[in-house]
């Protein structure tokens, strides 16, 4: 794997992933990809963060603190379509919950899928994803696509931050003008008497 870039992180990413020991190598693999792009993984409940609150409340608190959300999709369950009999390996329901929370919080979602994992029907409707098998050759072949996906997520983050800064500026300006206007009205009323 490529060495970690030591520059200051340009963004933070809530890492939604399995905490199981057998999934750790793939999660670490994705963490290294993020760090190589100067993205700091944060917030993962039970991995980067712990709290004496419910897991759902903790996720609800941590996801908005990150610039975007990275889903690390590893197989958790065997799923069988009762009509076709097709069997696949799906991800944890908690990863689906974190995905929904990220979507509701208007966070860009980036997904890395361990080969052989079925991501379900919701994730492909909100983002594109990259399937990796953990091999260096596969990573090299998909590096340009990974760069593009992370760059576009970062561009969305910059746009959201810019829009929020503009809203804050206009809110402050409007409040200031309202206060000045209110003081002027009160002064003019006082001077009329």
VEXPAKE-728084 format. One record per residue: x, y, z of N, C-alpha, C, CB in turn. Coordinates in steps of 0.001 Angstrom, whole numbers, plus 500000, padded with zeros to 6 digits. Glycine has a CB too. Layout:
<sites>
XYZXYZXYZXYZ;...
</sites>
This chain:
<sites>
500859498816500000500000500000500000500894501231500000499029500007501233;500398502306499439501131503562499350501253504162500745500431504553498379;502398504821501025502618505391502354501632506517502644504052505907502481;501398506744503921500464507780504360501067509156504134500095507594505845;500261510066503620500668511448503421500633512141504784499741512177502379;501671512875505141501773513468506462501283514913506535503181513405506918;500644515412505485500114516770505503498907516853506430499733517223504084;498577518087506808497390518328507627496154517854506857497267519843508007;495219517170507535494006516698506839493221517857506229493105515917507809;492699517634505023491882518649504355490412518495504706492065518570502844;490050517316505215488656517055505559488604515884506536487806516757504283;487438515744507167487207514606508050486108513736507464486834515074509479;486204512453507751485198511522507256484738510618508388485751510685506083;483445510592508638482884509622509563483004508268508874481383509963509950;483683507347509511483923506033508936482861505073509452485351505523509277;481980504641508561480942503672508905481452502304508503479575504002508203;481700501449509499482317500163509199481982499125510256483822500317509083;482278497903509926482154496801510861483258496912511913482222495437510122;482956496506513125483956496493514188484509495087514410483356497034515488;484063494134513605484511492754513783485985492618513414483659491794512934;486683491797514163488112491584513973488436491096512562488628490587514995;487614490207512020487887489672510679487723490715509570486968488500510403;487032491816509847486871492889508857487949493964508978485501493528509004;488709493925510064489706494958510330490703495168509197490447494619511573;491236494104508541492195494352507451491615495217506327492667493029506874;490362494972505927489769495776504853489472497192505334488481495115504331;489016497333506572488762498669507137490073499459507191488129498561508565;491150498830507656492458499491507692492916499885506290493501498576508346;492648499029505326492989499273503920492320500564503434492556498069503032;491029500704503728490287501908503327490784503123504109488764501714503551;491083502959505385491639504065506175492921504591505536491917503610507625;493778503699505081495030504111504434494755504885503142495909502879504135;493755504479502388493376505206501170492951506627501541492225504467500409;492130506752502578491660508075503012492824508941503480490623507936504141;493691508375504291494830509130504803495761509556503673495598508300505832;495871508731502664496694509077501494496118510305500775496780507873500513;494807510512500915494129511671500330493955512805501348492763511255499777;494671512714502476494600513722503546493203513855504151495042515069503011;492497512741504210491184512694504842491355511994506175490125511963503939;490919512625507258491058512055508597489793511294508987491357513159509629;489880509969509140488719509205509611488414509561511068488972507677509468;487129509763511356486705510116512716485356509484513025486629511653512887;484975509573514299483594509369514715483046507972514798482777510074513848;483710506982514237483150505644514227482820505208515650484123504653513567;481547504907515872481081504520517195481671503153517543479522504489517254;482400503119518652483028501880519084484438501684518550482187500731518673;484875502585517667486225502469517101487020503758517333486152502152515587;486480504893516897487121506186517133486445506948518272487097507027515857;485279506500518682484509507269519641483692506332520538483587508266518915;483600506679521811482786505928522761482003506911523612483664505001523650;480819506496524039479967507377524825479001506532525662479188508361523904;478614507045526817477649506313527633476208506569527185477811506696529097;476010506749525891474673506935525318474378505784524373474559508301524573;473169505736523860472830504673522914473662504829521644471315504694522580;473890503728520990474668503744519749474023504665518718474802502323519178;472709504601518593472001505435517611472180506927517918470500505078517590;472070507303519199472267508705519580473697509152519304471930508911521061;474638508269519567476045508592519345476314508792517852476953507478519912;475736507918517011475888508077515559475257509403515116475235506878514798;474077509692515634473356510925515276474163512167515649471982510966515972;474939512074516718475781513197517147477057513295516311476140513051518631;477688512167516020478996512172515359478942512432513858479673510869515597;477928511942513180477875512103511715477879513574511305476625511416511150;477084514446511932477129515866511539478469516550511792476063516616512270;479309515995512670480603516595512966481625516373511849481137516036514264;481383515393510991482314515064509909481943515831508646482317513544509633;482932515998507761482675516660506481481887515757505536483992517079505825;482220514470505539481456513511504749481536512143505397481970513453503296;480828511189504838480748509848505415481337508850504434479282509474505766;482173507954504951482740506880504146482184505564504670484308506893504188;481526504848503790480985503536504123482012502492503710479605503286503421;482381501631504644483261500504504341482372499263504411484506500414505352;481984498784503239481014497691503148481717496341503123480137497853501899;481533495599504206482062494246504305480891493301504553483137494133505442;481022492041504156479890491123504310479603490784505764480150489850503542;478334490817506138477931490470507497476933489309507490477322491694508202;475963489381506583474884488400506594474764487689505248473561489073506949;474325486453505302473953485737504078472498486092503818474166484155504207;472238486577502613470880486972502237470400486055501114470827488477501795;469139485677501191468579484812500154467272485415499665468358483364500683;467183485614498348465949486081497739464966484917497758466187486613496277;463807485097498413462889483981498560462214483573497251461846484326499571;462189484474496265461594484129494981462584483451494039461038485368494327;463767484040493896464740483504492938465695482489493563465538484636492334;465827482542494882466777481661495550468209482179495513466726480304494927;468421483342494885469761483923494783470296484255496180469740485196493891;471523483832496445472165484081497732473273485114497555472730482766498334;473317486073498484474380487080498464474804487362499898473909488393497751;475872488145500043476392488507501360476171490003501565477911488136501497;475284490351502495474940491749502740475684492334503912473472491886502969;475640493659503993476343494343505067475465494532506293476847495683504587;476079494967507360475414495159508645474289496181508540476422495598509704;473220495926509282472102496873509296472518498214509881470931496302510090;473494498236510778473949499505511358474640500372510301474909499243512540;475315499755509350475930500518508254474824501150507406476849499598507373;473734500415507197472592500995506473472003502173507250471502499923506227;471916502045508567471381503129509403472271504365509295471267502677510885;473585504174509396474513505306509293474436505949507909475957504849509584;474227505145506890474062505688505542472835506588505470473947504552504514;471735506116506039470512506924506062470686508216506841469373506126506658;471390508125507970471649509335508766472514510322507989472334508970510099;473509509806507283474379510678506479473573511364505390475542509873505854;472709510616504754471872511170503688470959512267504250471027510050503018;470354512005505405469464512996506022470231514237506487468723512371507207;471508514075506817472333515203507252472975515923506063473418514719508218;472617515537504845473162516127503610474678516009503523472768517588503515;475194514890503983476628514630503893476917513834502621477136513865505151;477967514198501895478373513354500768478741511963501304479582513996499986;478415510940500542478685509567500956479608508911499939477368508760501107;480724508384500431481694507662499611481671506214500093483151508297499713;481648505268499163481520503860499547482644503029498934480150503304499112;483293502253499802484271501258499373483702499896499757485698501506500027;483586499019498769482954497723498975483995496620498860481813497500497961;484023495757499856484879494582499760484233493632498758485081493891501162;485033493200497809484528492312496757483696491178497370485704491730495924;482539490930496764481656489868497237480572490340498185482457488821497906;480513491666498452479517492223499372478403492894498582480171493232500349;477175492542498897476005493164498286475663494408499100474787492168498223;475674495586498450475432496836499174473956497157499353476099497970498459;473082496362498793471653496618498929471159497578497864471344497169500307;469958498070498058469338498904497015469436500404497270467896498534496874;469655500836498512469678502274498807470989502944498397469441502497500285;472123502379498774473418503003498487473612503355497012474526502088498927;473306502452496080473521502807494666472631503952494165473284501594493806;471565504284494913470710505392494486471240506742494937469310505198495014;472175506758495924472669508046496423474120508312496065472511508109497911;474854507303495629476270507504495320476793506371494452477097507608496611;477939506611493860478644505541493172479575504905494192479432506070491912;479960503679493943480861503031494886481964502296494147480094502065495790;483015501988494901484171501309494327484350499981495055485464502193494431;484410498922494276484625497590494825486112497273494751483784496520494063;486656496830495883488076496501495964488246495081496493488826497513496865;489314494427496031489573493073496525490777493013497465489794492133495357;491403494152497745492527494193498665493882493976498015492332493182499714;493903493695496734495162493466496024495736494789495520494953492489494846;497061494914495534497750496128495088497438496451493624499263495973495277;497382495423492770497088495632491349495687496212491160497220494309490572;494723495686491898493349496183491834493306497644492267492412495328492719;494023497963493352494074499346493837494684500267492786494880499431495146;495790499857492200496431500679491160495492500894489979497738500020490679;494788499847489577493866499953488436492701500899488722493327498573488069;492324501027489980491164501854490344491552503183490986490267501090491288;492857503459491082493328504651491786492769505944491191494842504695491764;492738506047489861492194507252489214490724507429489570492364507173487678;489975506347489580488558506402489935488380506780491410487881505048489646;489219506233492273489182506583493699489484508070493883490194505724494503;490517508560493196490854509987493258489667510841492846492060510298492362;489009510450491774487868511201491258486724511217492274487389510599489925;486412510057492834485316509967493789485596510823495027485084508508494193;486798510729495570487136511510496766487202513000496441488479511037497358;487742513358495275487798514769494873486394515362494767488537514917493529;485492514620494134484130515136493984483425515252495338483320514228493047;483666514313496237483088514413497579483645515650498281483386513130498410;484951515864498156485576517034498774485034518333498161487110516969498615;484833518359496848484264519537496194482877519857496746484190519322494678;482086518815497015480756519014497602480898519594499008479960517675497641;481857519086499775482113519597501127482461521084501070483259518800501807;483348521460500156483752522864500017482540523723499647484869523012498944;481711523224498736480517523966498324479558524145499504479804523239497162;479332523093500272478439523174501434478983524171502461478265521777502083;480287524110502720480890525041503681480773526485503196482368524684503918;480958526694501898480848528033501330479412528545501450481298528034499856;478447527701501134477036528101501248476682528417502696476109526989500708;477161527601503626476889527847505049477539529142505521477388526674505901;478761529422505050479434530670505417478663531861504861480892530681504899;478179531758503627477389532845503032476094533067503802477076532539501561;475413531975504169474180532098504947474461532766506286473534530716505165;475551532359506919475918532939508214476225534431508074477133532199508810;476953534798507018477275536203506775476005537019506597478175536348505541;475093536526505746473868537282505485472978537346506727473097536654504318;472950536273507511472186536273508757472749537330509715472215534866509418;474064537374509831474721538347510705474461539770510211476239538073510775;474597539984508905474360541301508321472919541735508540474688541294506825;471970540842508285470550541163508463470249541485509915469667540000507989;470791540692510831470586540943512264471184542294512654471219539809513115;472386542565512164473028543859512461472210545028511948474425543912511853;471727544933510711470905546009510141469598546166510904470615545734508660;469011545048511342467780545125512119468015545836513446467217543726512364;469139545544514072469464546199515347469689547695515135470720545554515989;470477548047514106470729549462513805469414550158513466471740549610512631;468572549497512671467271550075512319466397550263513544466555549194511305;466397549268514437465604549356515663466073550489516552465663548047516427;467382550627516683467944551722517491467577553068516868469493551586517611;467642553164515542467289554417514855465834554778515093467558554303513349;464964553780515022463523554038515250463293554504516678462675552765514964;463915553808517628463754554180519040464321555585519279464460553143519968;465455555906518660466059557238518808465149558297518218467444557292518131;464560558011517053463705559011516420462425559212517219463371558600514982;461911558168517827460718558293518666461054559141519901460184556883519089;462217558868520486462670559596521678462928561073521354463951558946522250;463456561377520166463755562765519813462515563537519434464743562814518679;461433562854519018460177563517518687459494564026519930459255562577517936;459735563381521075459061563780522331459863564876522928458908562593523338;
</sites>
